[in-house]
């Protein structure tokens, strides 16, 4: 390869990908995966300093166009205006932001519960409402939402987070139903355990734990194939099938 | 978020290992005092130092702090965060006609580690160590301040950070000069050397060639003592290769991997003898010229993932020392004889000539350096203590990045600027927040 041919090689049409919550380990892995395949990036997150750094890294490394848009998921009233100010609208939106929080604290401290609900559900609904409207009118685009296996069934160890993610999963399912008629695709992603800063040092069982890079490449492929809902690592499908089907009179006695 | 979880950590030699709590970060604000438990910390990159340099009860991992901040292709200058690996940088640089100014024998190290160890490569005799190519670095101090330093600005901090094993603070970023290349190949000449006199003559003969390194068969004695294979090289030019060959990065090729620790018996005197025999005799001609890919030339062992597992679960130590030029030959003769007499074969024995570049606390000095690998076994440490004595008597020193066991007296004798270094560490790290198992063992950070 000569120097002059440096740059992304893409076998597909170049897309513009908007990452909502662009600074998490998973979002960075997604950004790198899309950028290395030649797609342009729009990075949205609260820390303008961090997304500037990411923007430079992605554009230097991959020779793509990267833009940074400071974004606060909880600033609902400005979401419409925020989205309107983006000059080139994205072809693909990946909603990555979320907040695991401290479940123990959430059970007795409303502020923590509220933060969990707002970061995982309310904020997502607010911004996706705006984007869905635009995509529906333009009759194109793909929306990928990162939900969680925790939303499949409430468990005593994290039901505040789980219920917010359950809300997001239901929202995405309804949105998919509505937007299909406009030719817009919506994909729900329910990662199981992922090795990130958030789970650092935790003894996660290796066979069911994915790296952010693995998650990114699986999401990339699944979105291309227009999958509706995926559990990233396939092993999670039977696991969650079992968990969902344990009769309630037994389930409620388990310490999960 | 004050909780950190424990796991077992060891570096490349798999010796020693400790239980440590590790914290990664992508933004410096995550390292604020109120975010971390009160404890002693040491920064750690990709864990390719061999011993205890980056071990501590609390570890700050730079691996996720890995962004490229600025890049000037025309001038060949890059600024990046400290957790980026040489491997990632090379993938980025090669197609752009650039290469790292200095690289060690593995590309799986981080920029932060390269600076903390002030690494050297096969080009030290011509181009110096990594610090000679740095424009400036940023260091996070124990106080929480971030200081940009260079040879001109805050030079004390700069001098004590290059080769300072992370004891001044956490290296956050570095801006440094790159080397322009025309192709991804190295024009290599390999020459057989009959013995120590011969290899010294050859190093002298190729003094102005950019890259040089020799593999010694350290199981040879008598008049074959020091029998070796010298490999020298230059970046191949486009003209040499013809116009159509250029900057190819041969990634994605088959890699070997060692999936588990070999039984401790696998590397013994006989297998090492066979290996060295094959290595020396794979080439029949006394001199052979060829074009080899940069990966093969610089990183022959990276081809095998986790090669450290060959040494079994007891682990191994790498022993690397340097002797001042005037005592090099005599000292090496003594050490090679000692190895030979004891039958302490080393699978790897790499000899290299350092040029006249010295740092405040860096390993290199003008002279010859030899790196040896020894599996951990009974009697090894006593044996290495004897080698230490020869090194010290010759006025030489041991490489901290490889060390897991030397006595503090040996260390103190080898590094004449130690007191000045300690004073600078005290100034920037007054409460010894940054300290490692190694720095405690060598009493660098004992109050």
Interface residues (C-beta under 8 A of the other chain):
Chain A: X1 X2 X3 X6 X23 X25 X28 X47 X49 X50 X53 X54 X56 X57 X60 X61 X197 X200 X201 X202 X203
Chain B: X4 X5 X6 X7 X21 X22 X23 X24 X25 X26 X27 X64 X67 X68 X69 X70 X71 X92 X95 X96 X97 X246 X247 X248
